[in-house]
């Protein structure tokens, strides 16, 4: 037998031995679930607080922006510490439907959106083998709250953004690689940038996300 043939034979024996050893390991030593995954997410975004309140921006002290239900899209990387607990980091773009109004000078438009950066903890309430797995969501969120208005009269616009730390909580259902969830986002901040008189005021930009997601295991 040639040296090359002997080498190939030795490697074949090593590989077969390794495979046999792995096959003989006890079941608990072999993870049968993905330890990490990437999720693509999207759904509807519903404004609460000052975002969804009636528009009174030109009246002193009023903070309602008249935003309506919009959409959100994003992605997430999730790591499973166990079959019952996982942590994830995510980014979402949240865009609410614009408010269109008019006054004695003509029409105007107010647009609001949020860049959402979050770290979440998921707690699963059913075993992995269950066809439907409910879970609890608890998270910390950095919101980049973005505002823009446009005036038809002089074709001027104003835009600004304010960062605010917030929190999130919700529930979800996992079914195979598909999941749905509802999340309430706490988003409060103070700023002088949104008041016509330049006064510092408190704002409530809470919002709700109802989303669907598809998971792609990365192991």
C-alpha positions as CSV (number, residue, x, y, z in Angstrom):
1,X,0.0,0.0,0.0
2,X,1.4,3.4,-0.9
3,X,2.0,6.2,1.6
4,X,-0.9,8.3,0.2
5,X,-3.2,5.3,0.4
6,X,-2.2,4.6,4.0
7,X,-2.7,8.3,4.9
8,X,-6.2,8.2,3.4
9,X,-7.0,5.0,5.3
10,X,-5.9,6.5,8.6
11,X,-8.0,9.7,8.0
12,X,-11.0,7.6,7.1
13,X,-10.6,5.6,10.4
14,X,-10.3,8.8,12.4
15,X,-13.4,10.3,10.8
16,X,-15.5,7.2,11.3
17,X,-14.3,6.9,14.9
18,X,-15.2,10.5,15.6
19,X,-18.7,10.1,14.0
20,X,-19.3,6.9,16.0
21,X,-18.2,8.6,19.2
22,X,-20.6,11.6,18.6
23,X,-23.4,9.2,17.9
24,X,-22.9,7.4,21.2
25,X,-23.0,10.6,23.3
26,X,-26.0,10.9,25.6
27,X,-28.9,12.9,24.3
28,X,-28.4,15.8,26.7
29,X,-24.9,16.4,25.4
30,X,-26.1,17.1,21.9
31,X,-28.0,20.4,21.4
32,X,-31.0,19.7,19.3
33,X,-32.1,23.3,19.0
34,X,-30.6,26.4,17.4
35,X,-28.5,28.4,19.9
36,X,-28.8,31.6,17.8
37,X,-30.9,32.9,15.0
38,X,-31.6,36.0,12.8
39,X,-35.2,37.2,12.5
40,X,-36.8,39.5,9.9
41,X,-39.7,41.4,11.4
42,X,-42.4,43.8,10.3
43,X,-45.9,44.9,11.2
44,X,-48.1,47.8,12.2
45,X,-47.1,50.7,14.6
46,X,-49.8,52.5,16.5
47,X,-49.1,55.9,18.1
48,X,-50.0,56.6,21.7
49,X,-49.7,59.6,24.0
50,X,-48.8,62.9,22.3
51,X,-48.1,61.1,19.0
52,X,-51.7,60.0,18.5
53,X,-53.4,62.9,20.2
54,X,-55.3,65.5,18.2
55,X,-53.0,68.0,16.5
56,X,-52.8,71.3,18.4
57,X,-49.1,72.1,17.8
58,X,-49.7,75.8,17.1
59,X,-51.5,76.4,20.4
60,X,-49.2,77.3,23.3
61,X,-48.6,74.3,25.6
62,X,-50.3,71.8,23.3
63,X,-48.2,68.7,22.3
64,X,-50.6,66.6,20.2
65,X,-49.2,65.6,16.8
66,X,-52.1,63.8,15.1
67,X,-50.0,60.8,13.9
68,X,-51.9,57.8,12.7
69,X,-51.2,54.1,12.5
70,X,-48.1,53.3,10.3
71,X,-45.7,50.5,9.9
72,X,-42.4,49.1,11.3
73,X,-39.7,46.9,9.8
74,X,-36.5,45.5,11.3
75,X,-34.2,42.7,12.1
76,X,-33.0,40.9,15.2
77,X,-30.2,38.6,16.3
78,X,-31.2,36.3,19.1
79,X,-29.1,34.0,21.3
80,X,-30.6,31.2,23.4
81,X,-29.1,30.7,26.8
82,X,-31.4,27.7,27.2
83,X,-34.6,26.4,25.8
84,X,-36.5,28.7,28.1
85,X,-34.6,32.0,27.9
86,X,-33.0,34.1,25.1
87,X,-31.6,37.6,24.7
88,X,-31.5,39.6,21.5
89,X,-30.4,42.9,19.9
90,X,-32.6,44.5,17.3
91,X,-33.1,47.5,15.1
92,X,-36.4,48.8,13.7
93,X,-37.6,51.7,11.6
94,X,-40.9,52.9,12.8
95,X,-42.9,55.3,10.6
96,X,-46.3,56.7,11.5
97,X,-48.8,58.1,9.0
98,X,-48.3,61.8,8.5
99,X,-50.7,64.5,9.7
100,X,-52.0,66.7,6.9
101,X,-53.6,70.0,8.0
102,X,-54.3,73.6,6.8
103,X,-54.7,77.0,8.3
104,X,-55.3,80.5,6.9
105,X,-52.0,80.5,5.1
106,X,-52.4,77.1,3.4
107,X,-51.6,73.5,4.0
108,X,-48.9,71.9,6.1
109,X,-47.7,68.4,6.9
110,X,-46.2,66.9,10.1
111,X,-44.2,63.7,9.9
112,X,-43.0,61.5,12.8
113,X,-40.8,58.4,12.9
114,X,-38.5,56.5,15.2
115,X,-35.3,54.7,14.8
116,X,-35.5,52.0,17.5
117,X,-32.5,50.2,19.0
118,X,-33.3,47.5,21.6
119,X,-32.0,44.8,23.8
120,X,-34.7,42.2,24.8
121,X,-35.0,39.3,27.0
122,X,-37.4,36.5,26.1
123,X,-38.9,34.0,28.6
124,X,-40.6,31.0,27.0
125,X,-43.6,29.5,28.8
126,X,-43.8,26.2,27.0
127,X,-41.3,23.4,26.2
128,X,-39.4,23.5,22.8
129,X,-41.4,20.5,21.5
130,X,-44.7,22.4,21.9
131,X,-46.3,23.4,18.6
132,X,-47.2,26.8,20.0
133,X,-44.8,28.5,22.5
134,X,-46.0,31.6,24.2
135,X,-43.3,34.0,25.5
136,X,-42.8,37.2,27.5
137,X,-40.8,40.1,26.2
138,X,-38.9,42.6,28.4
139,X,-36.6,45.1,26.9
140,X,-34.5,48.3,27.1
141,X,-34.8,50.7,24.1
142,X,-33.0,53.6,22.7
143,X,-35.4,55.7,20.6
144,X,-34.2,58.2,18.1
145,X,-37.5,60.3,17.9
146,X,-37.6,62.1,14.6
147,X,-39.9,65.1,13.7
148,X,-40.4,67.0,10.5
149,X,-42.9,69.6,9.3
150,X,-43.4,71.2,5.9
151,X,-45.3,74.4,5.1
152,X,-46.8,74.9,1.7
153,X,-47.1,78.6,2.1
154,X,-43.4,79.4,2.0
155,X,-42.2,75.9,1.2
156,X,-40.2,75.8,4.4
157,X,-39.5,72.8,6.6
158,X,-38.2,72.1,10.0
159,X,-36.7,68.8,11.2
160,X,-35.1,67.6,14.4
161,X,-34.5,64.4,16.4
162,X,-34.3,63.6,20.1
163,X,-32.8,60.5,21.6
164,X,-34.6,59.0,24.6
165,X,-34.1,55.9,26.7
166,X,-37.2,53.8,27.2
167,X,-38.5,50.3,27.9
168,X,-40.6,47.7,26.3
169,X,-42.8,44.8,27.4
170,X,-45.0,42.4,25.5
171,X,-46.1,38.9,24.7
172,X,-45.6,36.7,21.7
173,X,-46.3,33.3,20.2
174,X,-43.7,31.1,18.5
175,X,-44.8,28.5,15.9
176,X,-41.9,26.8,14.2
177,X,-39.8,29.5,12.4
178,X,-42.8,31.9,12.5
179,X,-43.7,34.2,15.4
180,X,-46.1,37.0,16.2
181,X,-45.9,39.5,19.0
182,X,-47.4,42.6,20.5
183,X,-45.0,45.1,22.2
184,X,-45.8,48.3,24.2
185,X,-42.9,50.8,24.0
186,X,-42.4,53.4,26.8
187,X,-40.9,56.5,25.2
188,X,-40.9,59.8,27.2
189,X,-38.5,62.8,26.9
190,X,-38.1,66.5,27.5
191,X,-36.9,69.0,24.9
192,X,-37.2,72.6,23.7
193,X,-37.1,71.6,20.0
194,X,-40.8,70.8,19.5
195,X,-42.4,73.8,21.2
196,X,-43.3,76.9,19.0
197,X,-42.3,79.2,21.8
198,X,-39.0,77.4,22.5
199,X,-40.0,76.2,25.9
200,X,-38.8,73.0,27.5
201,X,-41.7,70.5,27.7
202,X,-42.3,66.8,28.5
203,X,-43.5,64.6,25.6
204,X,-45.1,61.2,25.6
205,X,-44.3,59.3,22.4
206,X,-45.3,55.8,23.6
207,X,-46.2,53.4,20.8
208,X,-47.4,49.9,20.2
209,X,-46.0,47.4,17.7
210,X,-47.8,44.3,16.5
211,X,-45.5,42.3,14.3
212,X,-44.8,39.1,12.6
213,X,-41.3,37.5,12.2
214,X,-39.5,34.7,10.4
215,X,-36.5,33.1,12.0
216,X,-33.4,31.8,10.3
217,X,-31.2,29.6,12.6
218,X,-27.5,30.5,12.5
219,X,-26.3,28.0,15.2
